Amino acid sequence: MIDDEEIARKRRWRRNASIVIAALMGILFAYGLIRFPDAPLHACGDNIYCGKQGQPHTERQFKDFEIWQNTLVWVWPIGLLALYVLNRDRIRSRRWKPRE
């Protein structure tokens, strides 16, 4: 049988894991906003890349942008799924219940 202390320890572990995952997701997103303020970058000539404001970028900056974008596309859905799994009991307990 599970005692109250073990339940509390699991809740703390889930809460701390959720905080870490959410913080990492936020840091990854903020990094891209700061590093690539005129995203999305696209090719606008031979070895010339432009942002949506028309500012020129190097090929290396474009490759860095693609790496960040692909990382974001993979990390965010996995992170959201992990957050849901870690917090599904809390989510279910907060559901609206009709009055009887």
N, CA, C and O atoms as a MOPAC input file, in Angstrom:
PM7 MOZYME 1SCF
protein

 N      0.84200 1    -1.18800 1     0.00000 1
 C      0.00000 1     0.00000 1     0.00000 1
 C      0.88600 1     1.25000 1     0.00000 1
 O      1.93800 1     1.28000 1     0.64000 1
 N      0.45200 1     2.25400 1    -0.71300 1
 C      1.22300 1     3.48800 1    -0.84200 1
 C      0.85100 1     4.42000 1     0.30900 1
 O     -0.32600 1     4.67400 1     0.56500 1
 N      1.86600 1     4.91800 1     0.98900 1
 C      1.58800 1     5.82700 1     2.10100 1
 C      1.59000 1     7.28000 1     1.61700 1
 O      1.99000 1     7.57000 1     0.48900 1
 N      1.13900 1     8.18100 1     2.48300 1
 C      1.01100 1     9.59900 1     2.13000 1
 C      2.35200 1    10.23300 1     1.79800 1
 O      2.42900 1    11.12200 1     0.95000 1
 N      3.39400 1     9.78600 1     2.45400 1
 C      4.72000 1    10.35400 1     2.21000 1
 C      5.20100 1    10.04100 1     0.79300 1
 O      5.79700 1    10.88900 1     0.13000 1
 N      4.94200 1     8.84000 1     0.34700 1
 C      5.34100 1     8.46400 1    -1.01400 1
 C      4.51700 1     9.22200 1    -2.05100 1
 O      5.05000 1     9.63100 1    -3.08200 1
 N      3.25300 1     9.40900 1    -1.79600 1
 C      2.40000 1    10.18300 1    -2.70600 1
 C      2.90100 1    11.61700 1    -2.79600 1
 O      2.97800 1    12.18000 1    -3.88900 1
 N      3.24300 1    12.21300 1    -1.66100 1
 C      3.75400 1    13.58100 1    -1.65100 1
 C      5.08000 1    13.67400 1    -2.40400 1
 O      5.32400 1    14.64900 1    -3.11500 1
 N      5.93300 1    12.66900 1    -2.25100 1
 C      7.22000 1    12.65700 1    -2.94700 1
 C      7.00800 1    12.58000 1    -4.46000 1
 O      7.69600 1    13.26100 1    -5.22000 1
 N      6.06200 1    11.75800 1    -4.89300 1
 C      5.76800 1    11.65500 1    -6.32800 1
 C      5.21000 1    12.96900 1    -6.86900 1
 O      5.55300 1    13.38400 1    -7.97600 1
 N      4.36100 1    13.61300 1    -6.09400 1
 C      3.81300 1    14.90800 1    -6.52500 1
 C      4.91500 1    15.95200 1    -6.67900 1
 O      4.94100 1    16.70900 1    -7.65000 1
 N      5.83300 1    15.98100 1    -5.69600 1
 C      6.95600 1    16.92400 1    -5.78400 1
 C      7.82300 1    16.62900 1    -7.00800 1
 O      8.23600 1    17.54600 1    -7.71700 1
 N      8.09800 1    15.33200 1    -7.25500 1
 C      8.91400 1    14.96000 1    -8.40100 1
 C      8.24100 1    15.38300 1    -9.70200 1
 O      8.88900 1    15.93100 1   -10.59400 1
 N      6.94000 1    15.12700 1    -9.80600 1
 C      6.20600 1    15.52500 1   -11.01600 1
 C      6.18700 1    17.03700 1   -11.19200 1
 O      6.36400 1    17.53700 1   -12.30300 1
 N      5.97400 1    17.76900 1   -10.09600 1
 C      5.96000 1    19.23100 1   -10.17000 1
 C      7.32600 1    19.76100 1   -10.60400 1
 O      7.41400 1    20.62900 1   -11.47200 1
 N      8.39300 1    19.23200 1    -9.99400 1
 C      9.73900 1    19.69700 1   -10.34900 1
 C     10.09600 1    19.33500 1   -11.78700 1
 O     10.70300 1    20.14000 1   -12.49400 1
 N      9.72800 1    18.13800 1   -12.22600 1
 C      9.98200 1    17.74600 1   -13.61300 1
 C      9.20500 1    18.65100 1   -14.57000 1
 O      9.72300 1    19.03200 1   -15.61900 1
 N      7.97900 1    18.99200 1   -14.21700 1
 C      7.16500 1    19.87800 1   -15.05700 1
 C      7.79700 1    21.26000 1   -15.15900 1
 O      7.82300 1    21.85700 1   -16.23500 1
 N      8.29900 1    21.76000 1   -14.05500 1
 C      8.94200 1    23.07700 1   -14.05400 1
 C     10.17200 1    23.06800 1   -14.94300 1
 O     10.38400 1    24.00000 1   -15.71900 1
 N     10.98000 1    22.03100 1   -14.84000 1
 C     12.19900 1    21.93400 1   -15.65400 1
 C     11.85100 1    21.84600 1   -17.14000 1
 O     12.44600 1    22.54800 1   -17.95700 1
 N     10.89800 1    20.99700 1   -17.49100 1
 C     10.51700 1    20.84500 1   -18.89500 1
 C      9.95800 1    22.15300 1   -19.45300 1
 O     10.34000 1    22.57600 1   -20.54400 1
 N      9.06100 1    22.79100 1   -18.71200 1
 C      8.47800 1    24.05500 1   -19.17500 1
 C      9.54200 1    25.14100 1   -19.30700 1
 O      9.49800 1    25.93400 1   -20.24700 1
 N     10.49100 1    25.18700 1   -18.38400 1
 C     11.57000 1    26.17800 1   -18.44900 1
 C     12.45000 1    25.93800 1   -19.67600 1
 O     12.81500 1    26.88800 1   -20.36900 1
 N     12.79000 1    24.69200 1   -19.94700 1
 C     13.60900 1    24.38600 1   -21.12000 1
 C     12.88600 1    24.74600 1   -22.41100 1
 O     13.49400 1    25.27300 1   -23.34200 1
 N     11.59300 1    24.46200 1   -22.46600 1
 C     10.81400 1    24.82300 1   -23.64700 1
 C     10.78000 1    26.34600 1   -23.82500 1
 O     10.93400 1    26.84800 1   -24.93900 1
 N     10.58100 1    27.06800 1   -22.73500 1
 C     10.55400 1    28.52900 1   -22.80100 1
 C     11.89400 1    29.11800 1   -23.19600 1
 O     11.94900 1    30.07100 1   -23.97300 1
 N     12.97400 1    28.56100 1   -22.66900 1
 C     14.31300 1    29.05000 1   -23.00900 1
 C     14.59800 1    28.80400 1   -24.48500 1
 O     15.13700 1    29.67900 1   -25.16300 1
 N     14.24600 1    27.63600 1   -24.98700 1
 C     14.45700 1    27.32700 1   -26.40100 1
 C     13.68600 1    28.29900 1   -27.28900 1
 O     14.21700 1    28.78600 1   -28.28700 1
 N     12.44800 1    28.58000 1   -26.93200 1
 C     11.62700 1    29.50200 1   -27.71400 1
 C     12.19300 1    30.92600 1   -27.64900 1
 O     12.29400 1    31.60100 1   -28.67400 1
 N     12.55700 1    31.37800 1   -26.45400 1
 C     13.09700 1    32.73300 1   -26.28400 1
 C     14.42600 1    32.89000 1   -27.02000 1
 O     14.69400 1    33.94700 1   -27.59100 1
 N     15.25700 1    31.85300 1   -27.01200 1
 C     16.52500 1    31.89100 1   -27.73800 1
 C     16.28200 1    32.23200 1   -29.20700 1
 O     16.96100 1    33.09200 1   -29.76700 1
 N     15.32200 1    31.56400 1   -29.82500 1
 C     15.02100 1    31.82600 1   -31.22500 1
 C     14.46100 1    33.21900 1   -31.45800 1
 O     14.79000 1    33.86200 1   -32.45500 1
 N     13.62300 1    33.68600 1   -30.55300 1
 C     13.07700 1    35.03900 1   -30.70200 1
 C     14.17100 1    36.10000 1   -30.62300 1
 O     14.13800 1    37.09700 1   -31.34500 1
 N     15.12500 1    35.87500 1   -29.75000 1
 C     16.21500 1    36.83700 1   -29.58400 1
 C     17.22400 1    36.72800 1   -30.72600 1
 O     17.66200 1    37.73700 1   -31.28000 1
 N     17.58400 1    35.50300 1   -31.06600 1
 C     18.62700 1    35.28400 1   -32.08300 1
 C     18.13700 1    35.57200 1   -33.48900 1
 O     18.91200 1    36.04400 1   -34.32100 1
 N     16.87800 1    35.30200 1   -33.77700 1
 C     16.32400 1    35.47800 1   -35.12200 1
 C     15.06600 1    36.34600 1   -35.05300 1
 O     13.95900 1    35.84500 1   -35.25700 1
 N     15.22400 1    37.63800 1   -34.76600 1
 C     14.03500 1    38.49200 1   -34.60600 1
 C     13.25200 1    38.69500 1   -35.90100 1
 O     12.07200 1    39.04400 1   -35.86100 1
 N     13.89600 1    38.48000 1   -37.04800 1
 C     13.19300 1    38.65500 1   -38.31700 1
 C     12.91300 1    37.31000 1   -38.99600 1
 O     12.87600 1    37.22300 1   -40.22300 1
 N     12.71700 1    36.27600 1   -38.19500 1
 C     12.40200 1    34.94600 1   -38.72800 1
 C     11.03600 1    34.97100 1   -39.39300 1
 O     10.19800 1    35.78200 1   -39.00100 1
 N     10.78100 1    34.15600 1   -40.33900 1
 C     11.58800 1    33.07200 1   -40.86200 1
 C     12.59100 1    33.56400 1   -41.90300 1
 O     12.31000 1    34.49200 1   -42.66200 1
 N     13.75300 1    32.93500 1   -41.92700 1
 C     14.77800 1    33.24700 1   -42.91600 1
 C     14.52400 1    32.39500 1   -44.15500 1
 O     14.07200 1    31.25400 1   -44.06100 1
 N     14.82300 1    32.97000 1   -45.31800 1
 C     14.61600 1    32.25700 1   -46.57100 1
 C     15.66400 1    32.70900 1   -47.58100 1
 O     16.27500 1    33.76500 1   -47.42000 1
 N     15.86700 1    31.91400 1   -48.61300 1
 C     16.82600 1    32.25200 1   -49.66700 1
 C     16.25300 1    33.38100 1   -50.51500 1
 O     15.09300 1    33.34100 1   -50.92600 1
 N     17.08000 1    34.38000 1   -50.76700 1
 C     16.62600 1    35.49600 1   -51.61400 1
 C     17.65700 1    35.80200 1   -52.69300 1
 O     17.69200 1    36.91600 1   -53.21500 1
 N     18.49000 1    34.83400 1   -53.02900 1
 C     19.51500 1    34.99500 1   -54.05500 1
 C     20.56700 1    33.91800 1   -53.88500 1
 O     20.40700 1    32.99800 1   -53.08300 1
 N     21.64500 1    34.03900 1   -54.64600 1
 C     22.73300 1    33.07300 1   -54.55000 1
 C     23.51400 1    33.29700 1   -53.26200 1
 O     24.16300 1    34.32900 1   -53.09000 1
 N     23.44500 1    32.33000 1   -52.36400 1
 C     24.13000 1    32.38300 1   -51.06100 1
 C     23.77100 1    33.62700 1   -50.25200 1
 O     24.54900 1    34.08000 1   -49.41200 1
 N     22.60000 1    34.16500 1   -50.51300 1
 C     22.10100 1    35.31100 1   -49.74200 1
 C     20.76500 1    34.89000 1   -49.13500 1
 O     19.89900 1    34.33900 1   -49.81500 1
 N     20.62300 1    35.15400 1   -47.87100 1
 C     19.40100 1    34.78000 1   -47.16000 1
 C     18.83600 1    36.01900 1   -46.49700 1
 O     19.57300 1    36.86900 1   -45.99600 1
 N     17.51800 1    36.10600 1   -46.50300 1
 C     16.85300 1    37.28900 1   -45.95800 1
 C     15.81100 1    36.86900 1   -44.92600 1
 O     15.26800 1    35.76500 1   -44.96900 1
 N     15.55100 1    37.78400 1   -44.00200 1
 C     14.47200 1    37.60600 1   -43.05600 1
 C     13.23900 1    38.31400 1   -43.57900 1
 O     13.24600 1    38.83900 1   -44.69200 1
 N     12.17900 1    38.33100 1   -42.78300 1
 C     10.94200 1    38.95800 1   -43.26700 1
 C     11.05400 1    40.47200 1   -43.35500 1
 O     10.22900 1    41.11700 1   -44.00100 1
 N     12.07200 1    41.05000 1   -42.70700 1
 C     12.29300 1    42.49400 1   -42.80600 1
 C     13.25100 1    42.82700 1   -43.93800 1
 O     13.56000 1    43.99800 1   -44.16000 1
 N     13.73000 1    41.80600 1   -44.66400 1
 C     14.62100 1    42.02000 1   -45.79600 1
 C     16.08600 1    42.17700 1   -45.42300 1
 O     16.91000 1    42.48500 1   -46.28400 1
 N     16.42200 1    41.97100 1   -44.15900 1
 C     17.81600 1    42.08800 1   -43.74300 1
 C     18.60200 1    40.89200 1   -44.24700 1
 O     18.12300 1    39.76100 1   -44.16100 1
 N     19.81100 1    41.12000 1   -44.77800 1
 C     20.60900 1    40.00400 1   -45.28500 1
 C     21.21900 1    39.18000 1   -44.14600 1
 O     21.55900 1    39.70900 1   -43.08800 1
 N     21.34900 1    37.87700 1   -44.39100 1
 C     21.95000 1    36.95300 1   -43.43200 1
 C     22.92000 1    36.04700 1   -44.17600 1
 O     22.78300 1    35.83100 1   -45.38000 1
 N     23.89000 1    35.52400 1   -43.45900 1
 C     24.85600 1    34.61000 1   -44.04400 1
 C     24.26500 1    33.20200 1   -44.12200 1
 O     23.22000 1    32.91000 1   -43.54000 1
 N     24.96700 1    32.34300 1   -44.85800 1
 C     24.52500 1    30.95900 1   -44.96600 1
 C     24.60200 1    30.27800 1   -43.59900 1
 O     23.74800 1    29.45700 1   -43.26600 1
 N     25.61600 1    30.61400 1   -42.81400 1
 C     25.76300 1    30.02800 1   -41.47600 1
 C     24.57800 1    30.41100 1   -40.58000 1
 O     24.06500 1    29.57400 1   -39.83800 1
 N     24.14600 1    31.67800 1   -40.65100 1
 C     22.98700 1    32.11800 1   -39.86900 1
 C     21.72800 1    31.37600 1   -40.31100 1
 O     20.88400 1    31.01800 1   -39.49000 1
 N     21.61500 1    31.15100 1   -41.62700 1
 C     20.46500 1    30.41700 1   -42.14100 1
 C     20.46300 1    28.98300 1   -41.63300 1
 O     19.42000 1    28.46600 1   -41.23500 1
 N     21.63400 1    28.33300 1   -41.64500 1
 C     21.73100 1    26.96400 1   -41.14000 1
 C     21.42900 1    26.91500 1   -39.64600 1
 O     20.75800 1    25.99500 1   -39.17900 1
 N     21.92200 1    27.89900 1   -38.89400 1
 C     21.60900 1    27.96600 1   -37.46300 1
 C     20.10600 1    28.12600 1   -37.23700 1
 O     19.54100 1    27.52400 1   -36.32400 1
 N     19.47000 1    28.93700 1   -38.07200 1
 C     18.02200 1    29.11700 1   -37.96500 1
 C     17.29100 1    27.81300 1   -38.23700 1
 O     16.35500 1    27.46400 1   -37.51800 1
 N     17.71200 1    27.09000 1   -39.27200 1
 C     17.06800 1    25.81200 1   -39.58400 1
 C     17.22600 1    24.80400 1   -38.45500 1
 O     16.29200 1    24.06500 1   -38.14300 1
 N     18.41200 1    24.77100 1   -37.83900 1
 C     18.64300 1    23.87200 1   -36.70700 1
 C     17.70700 1    24.23700 1   -35.55700 1
 O     17.07600 1    23.36100 1   -34.96500 1
 N     17.61700 1    25.52500 1   -35.24300 1
 C     16.73000 1    25.96100 1   -34.15900 1
 C     15.27500 1    25.61600 1   -34.48200 1
 O     14.54600 1    25.11400 1   -33.62600 1
 N     14.86100 1    25.88600 1   -35.70900 1
 C     13.47800 1    25.63500 1   -36.10500 1
 C     13.14200 1    24.14400 1   -36.02300 1
 O     12.08100 1    23.77600 1   -35.51900 1
 N     14.03200 1    23.29600 1   -36.51000 1
 C     13.78800 1    21.84900 1   -36.45000 1
 C     13.79000 1    21.35400 1   -35.00300 1
 O     12.99400 1    20.48800 1   -34.63900 1
 N     14.67600 1    21.89900 1   -34.19000 1
 C     14.69700 1    21.53000 1   -32.77200 1
 C     13.38500 1    21.91700 1   -32.10500 1
 O     12.82500 1    21.14400 1   -31.32900 1
 N     12.90200 1    23.10400 1   -32.40700 1
 C     11.63700 1    23.57600 1   -31.84000 1
 C     10.47700 1    22.68100 1   -32.26700 1
 O      9.60400 1    22.36200 1   -31.46000 1
 N     10.47300 1    22.28200 1   -33.52700 1
 C      9.39200 1    21.44300 1   -34.05800 1
 C      9.37200 1    20.08400 1   -33.36000 1
 O      8.30000 1    19.50600 1   -33.18400 1
 N     10.51600 1    19.57000 1   -32.96600 1
 C     10.57300 1    18.27500 1   -32.28500 1
 C     10.39800 1    18.38800 1   -30.78000 1
 O      9.71200 1    17.56500 1   -30.17400 1
 N     11.00600 1    19.38900 1   -30.17200 1
 C     11.00800 1    19.48700 1   -28.70800 1
 C      9.64600 1    19.90500 1   -28.16200 1
 O      9.19800 1    19.35100 1   -27.15800 1
 N      8.98200 1    20.85900 1   -28.79000 1
 C      7.72900 1    21.37100 1   -28.23600 1
 C      6.62500 1    20.32200 1   -28.16100 1
 O      6.00400 1    20.19400 1   -27.10600 1
 N      6.34700 1    19.56500 1   -29.22000 1
 C      5.29100 1    18.54000 1   -29.07800 1
 C      5.64300 1    17.47900 1   -28.03000 1
 O      4.78100 1    17.05700 1   -27.25900 1
 N      6.89200 1    17.05600 1   -28.00100 1
 C      7.30800 1    16.06800 1   -27.00400 1
 C      7.19700 1    16.65700 1   -25.60400 1
 O      6.75800 1    15.97800 1   -24.67600 1
 N      7.59400 1    17.92600 1   -25.44700 1
 C      7.49300 1    18.59300 1   -24.15100 1
 C      6.04700 1    18.75100 1   -23.70000 1
 O      5.73400 1    18.54200 1   -22.52700 1
 N      5.16800 1    19.11700 1   -24.62200 1
 C      3.75500 1    19.26000 1   -24.26800 1
 C      3.15200 1    17.92900 1   -23.86100 1
 O      2.36100 1    17.85900 1   -22.92100 1
 N      3.52600 1    16.87000 1   -24.57400 1
 C      3.05300 1    15.54300 1   -24.21800 1
 C      3.56700 1    15.13300 1   -22.83700 1
 O      2.81500 1    14.58700 1   -22.03000 1
 N      4.83400 1    15.39400 1   -22.56900 1
 C      5.40900 1    15.06900 1   -21.25700 1
 C      4.71900 1    15.86200 1   -20.15000 1
 O      4.44100 1    15.31600 1   -19.08200 1
 N      4.44000 1    17.13800 1   -20.39000 1
 C      3.74500 1    17.94700 1   -19.39000 1
 C      2.34100 1    17.41200 1   -19.13200 1
 O      1.88200 1    17.38500 1   -17.99000 1
 N      1.66100 1    16.98700 1   -20.19600 1
 C      0.32900 1    16.41700 1   -20.01100 1
 C      0.39800 1    15.14100 1   -19.17400 1
 O     -0.38200 1    14.96700 1   -18.23800 1
 N      1.32500 1    14.25700 1   -19.51100 1
 C      1.44100 1    12.99000 1   -18.78800 1
 C      1.77100 1    13.24400 1   -17.31600 1
 O      1.20700 1    12.59900 1   -16.43300 1
 N      2.67500 1    14.17300 1   -17.05500 1
 C      3.06400 1    14.45800 1   -15.67400 1
 C      1.92900 1    15.09200 1   -14.86800 1
 O      1.86600 1    14.93100 1   -13.64900 1
 N      1.03100 1    15.81600 1   -15.54900 1
 C      0.00000 1    16.57300 1   -14.84300 1
 C     -1.41900 1    16.10600 1   -15.12800 1
 O     -2.37100 1    16.82000 1   -14.81400 1
 N     -1.58200 1    14.92800 1   -15.71200 1
 C     -2.93500 1    14.49900 1   -16.10000 1
 C     -3.86900 1    14.32600 1   -14.90900 1
 O     -5.07100 1    14.55100 1   -15.04200 1
 N     -3.34900 1    13.93200 1   -13.75000 1
 C     -4.21600 1    13.80500 1   -12.57200 1
 C     -4.75000 1    15.16300 1   -12.13900 1
 O     -5.92300 1    15.29000 1   -11.78900 1
 N     -3.89500 1    16.17200 1   -12.16200 1
 C     -4.33700 1    17.52700 1   -11.80200 1
 C     -5.33500 1    18.06100 1   -12.81700 1
 O     -6.31100 1    18.71500 1   -12.45000 1
 N     -5.09300 1    17.78400 1   -14.09200 1
 C     -6.00200 1    18.25100 1   -15.14200 1
 C     -7.36700 1    17.60500 1   -14.98400 1
 O     -8.39100 1    18.28200 1   -15.08200 1
 N     -7.39200 1    16.31200 1   -14.74200 1
 C     -8.66400 1    15.60200 1   -14.58200 1
 C     -9.42300 1    16.05900 1   -13.35400 1
 O    -10.65100 1    16.13100 1   -13.37600 1
 N     -8.70800 1    16.37000 1   -12.28000 1
 C     -9.39200 1    16.77700 1   -11.05100 1
 C     -9.97900 1    18.18600 1   -11.15200 1
 O    -10.84700 1    18.54900 1   -10.35700 1
 N     -9.51700 1    18.97900 1   -12.11500 1
 C    -10.01100 1    20.34300 1   -12.26600 1
 C    -11.10100 1    20.47300 1   -13.31300 1
 O    -11.54700 1    21.58600 1   -13.59100 1
 N    -11.53300 1    19.39400 1   -13.89000 1
 C    -12.56300 1    19.44500 1   -14.91900 1
 C    -13.85600 1    19.98700 1   -14.33700 1
 O    -14.16000 1    19.80400 1   -13.15800 1
 N    -14.59800 1    20.65100 1   -15.19000 1
 C    -15.88800 1    21.20400 1   -14.77500 1
 C    -16.86500 1    20.07200 1   -14.55600 1
 O    -16.97200 1    19.15700 1   -15.37300 1
 N    -17.57100 1    20.14300 1   -13.45300 1
 C    -18.58800 1    19.13500 1   -13.14100 1
 C    -19.94100 1    19.82900 1   -13.05200 1
 O    -20.07000 1    20.83800 1   -12.35800 1
 N    -20.93300 1    19.31600 1   -13.73000 1
 C    -22.25100 1    19.96900 1   -13.71200 1
 C    -22.89500 1    19.82600 1   -12.32500 1
 O    -22.64900 1    18.87700 1   -11.58100 1
 N    -23.72500 1    20.81800 1   -12.02800 1
 C    -24.46900 1    20.77200 1   -10.76200 1
 C    -25.58300 1    19.75200 1   -10.85300 1
 O    -26.16300 1    19.52700 1   -11.91500 1
 N    -25.86200 1    19.15800 1    -9.75200 1
 C    -26.95700 1    18.16800 1    -9.74900 1
 C    -28.18000 1    18.69900 1    -9.07900 1
 O    -29.18900 1    18.00000 1    -8.98900 1

